[in-house]
């Protein structure tokens, strides 16, 4: 599992919980570091509000790098357009 989350509280909670359940977890705190990830990834938990690279752009790039991975976007955004853009990104 790849977590892409810049918020320490959220990232730590996700990382700790998933590891406690026996998952192999990698936590990247920036979009740029996430798009150079290597190795197999089955699931990506992706924050849309990253400081260095927009989460939608990260999703597009990860789709190319990890076409079989399931990508779940995490966001506080509520606009319908954000949902549409996210779905179009993959």
Secondary structure by P-SEA (a helix, b strand, c coil): cccccccaaaaaaaaaaaaaaccbbbbbccaaaaaaccccccccccccccccccaaaaaaaaaaacccbbbbbbcccccaaaaaaaaaac
